[in-house]
Amino acid sequence: MASMSTILPLCLSLLLFQVSIAQYSFGGSPLQSPRGFRGDQESRQQCRFEHLAALEATHQQRSEAGFTEYYNTEARNDFRCAGVSVRRLVVESKGLVLPMYANAHKLVYIIQGRGVFGMALPGCPETFQSVQSPFEQQMATTGEAQSTTQKLVDEHQQLHQFHQGDLIAVPAGVVHWLYNNGDSPVVAFTVIDTNNNANQLDPKRREFFLAGKPRRWQQQLYSYQAEQQSSNQNIFAGFSLDLLSEALGVSKQTALRLQGLNDRRGAIIRVEHGLQALQPSFQAEPVREEQAQAYLPTEQQQPTWSQGGGACGQRNGLDEIMCAFKSRKNINNPQSSDIFNPRGGRITRTNSQNFPILNIIQMSATRTVLHNNALLTPHWTVNAHTVMYVTAGQGRIQVVDHRGRSVFDGELHQQQILLIPQNFAVAVKARREGFAWVSFKTNHNAVDSQIAGKASILCALPVDVVANAYRLSREESRRVKFNRGDEVAVFAPRSRQQQYAEWQINEE
């Protein structure tokens, strides 16, 4: 029999091995990204990003309780090369987005409204359970013998409340659904990253529905033709009735209903009497013992990704990572801002450091709010493409490529999107009404390199390097380095008098 001195080092070795594997799978350095351009040489040559364009929704597909808006990104060379696709959902009150899964990771930003969403993570237990006591069973089934055990009424995985400003992370291949339990419509913007290594199918966004007969707009890849409506079915429709009824243990009539061949409600259906599901709630009176048994998890049913034990037959936490991850984070709260300038605005960053599930998703997001005429410092993103979605106001955007040419110089307003390729320099200036947007980035820990202001590239260069590189005097070089040296990223607007005084100094 092995001694404890032998078993303990073995357990530690296995633990360290699993930790190193976990770190490797999560991507390691923030400057590395487990994604890349997939395609032939001809497709690579097409990725020149010479002319960027602000896009608006081009088509709207109605469902029973809402609609989906399409931005036709598949027709744009820049979006195809970046490997991102977007949608905008509007879900009416009591509307349910049917369960589905996608071929790549997805980020969902809640622009408006509140509700409930759920995800069915493979291997994780159904920790919400409702049971009937023997007395309740006897009352419900008169004439039958009293049961000595509790009867399971329902069980499912944990549900999550969402509100305006929440960012929801959905891993590839994971079934998810969304329900609007509020009085106003839910508006959600989704971005899917098809170039991520989690997707091994093709560069096209593919969504697999488990119910209904969703109608959607489709477009041939690498084609600039207008989108056309296509008829789709859920995945059950592809199986034979015999096999489906046998696999689920139901009648052929029930299996036929699951296939939804005659369902015309679309991808967003209405739940007339409201959705009934297990959700803990705050109660004014003390919880009775039988009420406390209605909602589990118990200690024996803690969330786990795998059902097996950890190293040396005990759980070490590594196999509980996925089930225990929080899948939503609010990025609208001003109190959680990472950068704040009272006269300029604020920036809230969400990455794998403060939202760990993004280690899996390999995407991140940043919300920026600029006040009247404020400026976001010129910068570039070192390790990610960026999709800007405008939530309010109006602003001017300038994007410059590696040749020093302007590839976009124009105005963006609410509900428009713009793709900014990796390493392209961009500057943003708000108009009089202010400007707010969310940037979705194709790296879990996106790094921005700022050109001006504190902690910027210019501040990192010696004065003599700046002077000789731009043929400036040492005094002029100091102004270039330090005139915005007391502000970080978000710059307050400067008055005309201040700008005129600086111009006079420079002229002298």
N, C-alpha and C positions, 0 to 999 in steps of 0.2 A: 504494500500500500504506500503510495507516495506521501511524503511528508509535506507539511504546510510550507516549509521553506522552498520546496520545489514548485508547488502549485501557485504560490503568490507571484513569483517572477513570470511564470507562464501567462497568468491572467493579465499582468501589466503589459506584457509583450503583445498579447492579442488586442488589448485596449488601445495601445499606441498605434498598432497597425491599422485598426479601424478608424482611428482619428485621422491618420495620414491619408487613408483612402477617402474619407469624407472631405478633407480639405482639397484633395486633388479633384474630386468630382465637382466641387463648388467653384472651381476656376482659379483659385490662388490669387495672384497679383491682380490689382484693379486694372492694370494696363493690358492684361490678357483677356481675350474674349473667345469663348468656345463657339464661335460662329464664323462664317466666311462666305464669300461669293461662290455660289455653285453654278456652273454652266460651262458651255464650250467657249473656245477662244473668240468666236464671232460675237457671242453675247457680251463677253468682257469688253470688246472694242466698242460696243454700243454705250457703255457706261461712261459717258463724258460729262454729264451734268452741266451742259453748256447753257441751258435755259431752264430755270426753275419757274414754277407757276403756282399762284395761290388757287386752291381748288375749293369749290362749293359742292354741296350735294346735288347730284344730277338726276337721280331717280328716287322715287318713293314707292315702297311696296306695302300696301295695306294688309293688315290682319284684323281679326275680329275685335281685338282690344288694344290696338296700337298700330305702329308702322315702323319700318326700317328704312333708313336713308343710306344711299350708296354714293360714294365719292368718285367712282370710276378710276381708282388708282391703278387698276390693272392695265389701263391704256397709256399710263405715263411711264416713260423710260426711267426716270429718276426713282420712282417708287418701286418699280420692278427690280432695279439694280440694288436698292437698299433692302429689299425683301420685306416690306411692311405693307399691311393692308388695314383699312379703317372702315368702321360702320358707326352709325348713330341710331340709337333705339329710343323710341317714345312709347312708354307703356302706360296705358290708362289705368284709372283706379280699378282694383280687383282684376288686373291683368296679370297673366302668368306666362312668362317666357318658357316655352317647352324645354324639357331636359335635352341637352346636346353635349357633344364634345368636339374638339377641334384638333387639327393635325399639328398645331404649334402653340406655344405659350401665348397668353393673352393678358393684357391689362385693361381694366374697365374703370372709367372715371365717372362718378355720379355727379352730373351737372345740376340736377334738380330732383327733389322728391325724396321719399324714404320707402323702405320696404324690407323684405326678407329674402335672403339668398341661401342656397345650399350647394355643397359639393359632395360627390360620392367618391371619396378617395379609396383606391383599391387597397385592400388589406386592413383598413381601419375599421374598428368595431362600430356597431350601431349603439351609441352610448345614450341616446334618448329612448326610454322605454315606458310604456304604459301597460299596467297589468290590472286584471280584475281579481278581487278577493274571492274566496269560495262562496261567501254570502251573496256577493253581487252576481256571481255565475248562477247561483240557485234561483235568485229573483228573475234573472233574464231567461232562464230555461225551466219553466214550470213543468212539473211532471217527471223531470229527470233526477237521477240520484245526485246528491250533493258531491261536488268534486273536492278532493283533499289538497289540490295544488292550485296555485294561481295560474290564470290564463292570460297569455300575452295578447294584448289588444292591438298595439302598434309599436314599432321601433324604427328608428332611422338615425342617420348621423346628425351631428350637431347643426343647428340652424344659426344664421348670423343676421343681425339687424344691420341695415346700411342707411346712411343719411347723406344729405348733400355734402359734397366735398370728399367723399370716401374714394379711395383707390383700392380696387379689388384685383387680386392676383389669381389667375386661373392657370394651372399647369396644363401642358399638352396632354390630350387623351383622357382628361378627367371630366366626368359628367357634371354639369352645373345647370342651375335653373334660378330664376328670379321672379319674385312676386311683389306687386305693388299693393300694400295694405293701407296706403294713405288716401287722402281725398284729392290730391292734385297729381298730374301725370309725373311719372319718373322719366327723366331724360338721361341717357347714358351714352358715353362715347367709348368705343372699344378700338384697341390697336393690337394687331396680331403680328408676330415676328416670324415669318416663314423661312428666313435664312438661318434661324437658330438650329443648332445641331439636334435638338429634340425632334425636328421635322425631317424624316427620311423619305418622304413621298416625292414632292415636287415643289416648285416655287409658288404654287397656287394655294390660296386659302381654301381649306375644305372643312366644312362643318357637318357633323353627323348627328342627325336628330333621332331620338329614341321614341318619339311620339308624333302624331299628327301627319299632315301632308303639307309641309312648309312650301310656300311659293317664294321665290327669290329671283334676283336679277343675276344673270351670268354673262360673261364675256369671254370670247376666245383669247387665250393668252398671247401676248405679243401682237395684238391686233388693235387697230384704232377705230374699229367699227363700233357703232352704238350698241349698248347692252340690250339684250333681249330677255324677256321673261321666260323662265323655264319651269317645268313641272317636276317637282321632286317628291320623294317618299321617304318615310323613316326607314331605319335599317331593318326593322321586322318585316317590312313588305318584301324584302328579297328572299326570305326563307319560305319554304313550302309550308302549307297549313299543317300537314301531318307532323313534320319535324318540330314545328314551333309548339303545337299543342302538346306533343309528347315531352319536349324539353321542359316546359313550364308546368306540366301537369294540369292543363285546363282543357276545356272543350274546344272544338274547332270554331264554334261560334265566337267564343271569347278571343281566340287567336286571330280571327278575322277582324275583330274590333281593334286589337292591338296594331294590326297592320295599317289601319286608318285610311284605306283606299278611297273612301267617300267623304273624308273629313275635309271641309272647305274653310276651316277657321284660320288657317295660316299658322305662323310660328308664334304668335302671341294670342292666347285665348282668354276668354273671360270666365272667371269663377263666380257664378251668379250669387251664391250664398256665402262667399268668403272662403278662404283656404283654412282648413282645419288641420293643425299640426301641433306637435308637442313643443311648447315653449314655456320655460319658467317665467313667472311673473312675480312682482312684488305684491305682497298681501298685507292688509292692515292687521288682521287677526293672526294669532300664533298658528303655525303650521301643525296640523294634526299628524299623528304617526302614519295614517294611511295615505295622507296627501304627500308626505315626504317620500313614500315609496313609489309615487307615480312617475317621478323624473329621476332617472339615473344618468350619469355614471356612478358606479360604486368603485371601491378600491380594486375589485377584481376586473374592472372594465375600463381601465385607463387607456387613453388613446395610444395606439402603437401602429407603426407602419407594417411590421411583420409580427406573426404570432409566435415565432420561436424565441428562445431565450438569448441573452447576450453572451459575452465571453464567460466561460467557465460556468454556464448554466444559469447565470443571473443577468438581469437587465442592467445595461450600463448607460442607457439614455440615447445611444446612437440610433437604435431602431425605433425610437419614439419621435424622431425629428419631424417627419412629414405630418403625422397626425396632430402633433401639438402646435404646429405653426399657426400663427394668426394670419388670416388671409385678407384683411382689410386694414387700411390706415387712413385717417383723415388728413388731408393736406390743405384744407381751407382755413384752419384755425390760426389766427394771427399770432397767438401765444407760442406756437411751435415753429415760428420763422427762424431760419438759420442766419439770414442777413436782413437787417432792418435799418432803413434810413427814414426818419420821420418826414423829411421833405421830398424823398425820392420814391420810396416804396419798400417792398419786401420780397424775399425769395425763400421758399420752403423746398428743401431737397428730400427726396425719399429714395433711399438706396439700400443695399444689403446690410449696411451698418445699423440702420434703425428700423428696417423692415426685413427680417431674415429670410422670408420666403422668396425674396427676389434673388437669393442665391440659386434657387431652382429655376425661377422664371428667366433669369439672365436679362432682365430689363429694369429700368428705373424711370422715375418721373420727377419733374421739377415744376412747381407752380410759382409764377412770377406776377406780381402786381406792381405796376408803375403808376405813380400819381401824374397829375397834370404836367405835361411837357418834360417829364423825367426821362433819363437816358440809361439804358443798360450798356455797360462798357463793351466795346468791341472785343470779341473772344472767339475761340474755336473749341470744339469738343474733341479731345485727343483720341478717344477710343470708342466712339459711337456715332451713328446717324441720329438725327433728331427730327421728330414730327411735332410741329407746333399746332395746337388747336386753340383758337381764340375764344375765350368765354365772355369777354365784355370789352367795350370801348373800341378804340381804333389806334393804330400805330403805324409808323413807317419802318420798314425792314430793308436793310441792305446786306447782300451776301456777295462775297468775293472769292473767286477760285484761286488755284495755285498759280495761274498766269497773271494774277493781279487784275483780272477783268471782273466787272460787275455782272453776275449771273441772275441777280434779282434786285430790283430797286422799286418798291411800290408799297401801297397801303394794304393792310390787313384789317378786316373787321370781323364781328362776331360770327361764329360757326364756319369760318374759313380755316383751311389747313395749309401748311407749307412744309415741305421736306428740306432740311438743311443737311447736306452730306457731311460725313466725317472730315474734320480738319478744315472745312471751309469757314472763313472768317465771317462773322455776322455782328451787326450792330442794330439796336432797336431804340426808337424814340417814340414816346407816347404823345398822342395828340391832346387837345385841350380837355377832353372828357376822360382821360386816363386810358390805361391799356392793361388787360389781364389775359393770361394764357397758361396752358399746361403744355410742357415739353415732355414727350415720351422718347426715351433714349434706349438704344439697342445694346446696352451693357448694364449689368447689375450695379456697377459702381462707376458711373460715367464721370470723367474728369474734364473740367473746363479750364482752358488756359486763357487768362485775361490779359489784355494788351495794356490797359491803363488802370490807374488806381493802386491802392495798397495791395501788396502781394501779387503784383502783376509782372509781366515779362519785362516791361521797361524799367520798373523799379529794381529788378534783379540784375540789370546790366550796369556796369561801371559808367560813370559820366563820360570818360574819355572814349569808350566804345560808342556811346550814343553820339557824341560830338563828331567823331571821325566817320561813322557810318552814314550820318545824315548831313555832313558838312555844316555843322552848327558850332557856335561858340560854346564855351563851357557854361556860361550863364544861361544861354538858350537851352542847353542840354538839361540843366537842372530844372528849368521850368517844365520841359517835356516830361521829366521823371516825376516831379513832385507837385505840380499844379493840382492834380487830383489825388495826391498821396494820402489824404485823410479820409477817403471814401473807398468802400469795397463794393465793386460790381454795380451797385445801384447808385447813380449819380443824380443829385438834385438839380433842377433847372437853374441856370444862371441868368441873372437879369441882363438886360441890354446894356446898362451902364457898366456893369462888371466886365462884360465881354468887350465893350469899347475901350475900357481902361487897359485891359490886357493886350488888345490889339495895338494901342499906342506904345506900350512898353516894348512890344516885339518889334515895332517899326523903328524905334530908337536904337 
